[in-house]
Amino acid sequence: MAPKSSEVLLIKTFGKDNVVTGMVPGAEGENSLSTKVLPNDSDSKMVFGWRDEENRSYISYVDLAPDQAAPAGVRIDMSMADVKAINGAPFMIGGF
């Protein structure tokens, strides 16, 4: 999914029965609108947060199951050095 993805594209890709949108707990006790793909499959579930919640578009974040990999092979348990090597350059995460 590209940053300009949307709930519409998720439904088109995974099927309406596999996509559920609703409120989920977020940072600092806030709730946010997110879309879950394959919500009943703990090995494949993905959660997409939206920058534009009204139109459910423009990805803000993606939560993957522990065994899933993001583009280029980035995984949850990787070290910063490994991610930097895949990225090919230093990078910032959320202002850190």
C-alpha positions as CSV (number, residue, x, y, z in Angstrom):
1,M,0.0,0.0,0.0
2,A,1.3,3.4,-0.9
3,P,1.1,6.5,1.4
4,K,-1.8,7.7,-0.8
5,S,-3.7,4.5,-0.1
6,S,-7.3,4.4,1.1
7,E,-9.9,2.3,2.7
8,V,-11.4,1.9,-0.8
9,L,-8.2,0.4,-2.1
10,L,-7.9,-1.9,0.9
11,I,-11.5,-3.2,0.2
12,K,-10.7,-3.6,-3.5
13,T,-7.5,-5.5,-2.6
14,F,-8.6,-7.7,0.3
15,G,-12.4,-7.8,-0.1
16,K,-15.2,-6.1,1.9
17,D,-15.6,-9.1,4.3
18,N,-11.9,-8.8,5.3
19,V,-11.8,-5.0,6.0
20,V,-13.3,-3.4,9.2
21,T,-13.0,0.3,10.1
22,G,-13.6,1.6,13.6
23,M,-12.0,3.4,16.6
24,V,-8.9,1.9,18.2
25,P,-6.8,3.1,21.2
26,G,-4.1,5.5,20.1
27,A,-1.3,7.5,21.6
28,E,-1.6,9.2,25.0
29,G,-5.1,7.7,25.7
30,E,-6.6,9.1,22.5
31,N,-8.8,7.0,20.1
32,S,-8.3,7.2,16.4
33,L,-10.1,5.8,13.3
34,S,-8.3,2.8,11.9
35,T,-8.9,0.1,9.4
36,K,-8.1,-3.5,10.2
37,V,-7.4,-5.9,7.3
38,L,-7.9,-9.6,8.1
39,P,-8.9,-8.8,11.6
40,N,-9.6,-12.4,12.7
41,D,-6.2,-13.7,11.5
42,S,-3.5,-12.9,14.1
43,D,-0.7,-14.0,11.7
44,S,-1.9,-11.7,8.8
45,K,-3.8,-8.9,10.5
46,M,-2.8,-5.3,9.5
47,V,-4.0,-2.1,11.0
48,F,-3.9,1.2,8.9
49,G,-4.3,4.6,10.5
50,W,-5.4,7.5,8.4
51,R,-4.1,11.1,8.2
52,D,-7.5,12.0,6.6
53,E,-9.9,10.1,8.8
54,E,-13.0,11.6,7.1
55,N,-12.0,10.2,3.7
56,R,-10.1,7.2,5.2
57,S,-7.1,8.0,3.1
58,Y,-3.4,8.9,3.3
59,I,-1.7,6.4,5.6
60,S,-0.6,7.7,8.9
61,Y,0.7,4.4,10.2
62,V,0.6,0.7,9.7
63,D,0.7,-2.0,12.4
64,L,1.8,-5.4,11.2
65,A,1.7,-8.8,12.8
66,P,5.1,-9.8,14.3
67,D,6.1,-12.1,11.5
68,Q,5.2,-9.8,8.6
69,A,7.7,-7.6,6.8
70,A,7.2,-4.2,5.3
71,P,8.6,-3.1,1.9
72,A,12.3,-3.9,1.4
73,G,12.1,-6.5,4.2
74,V,11.9,-4.2,7.3
75,R,10.6,-6.3,10.3
76,I,9.5,-5.4,13.8
77,D,12.4,-7.1,15.5
78,M,15.2,-5.5,13.4
79,S,17.9,-3.3,14.9
80,M,18.2,0.4,13.9
81,A,21.5,-0.5,12.1
82,D,19.8,-3.2,10.0
83,V,17.0,-0.7,9.1
84,K,19.6,2.0,8.3
85,A,21.4,-0.5,6.0
86,I,18.2,-1.3,4.1
87,N,17.3,2.4,3.9
88,G,20.8,3.3,2.6
89,A,21.0,6.4,4.7
90,P,20.2,7.7,8.2
91,F,16.6,8.6,9.0
92,M,14.4,10.0,11.7
93,I,11.5,8.3,13.4
94,G,8.7,10.5,14.8
95,G,11.1,13.3,15.6
96,F,13.6,11.2,17.5
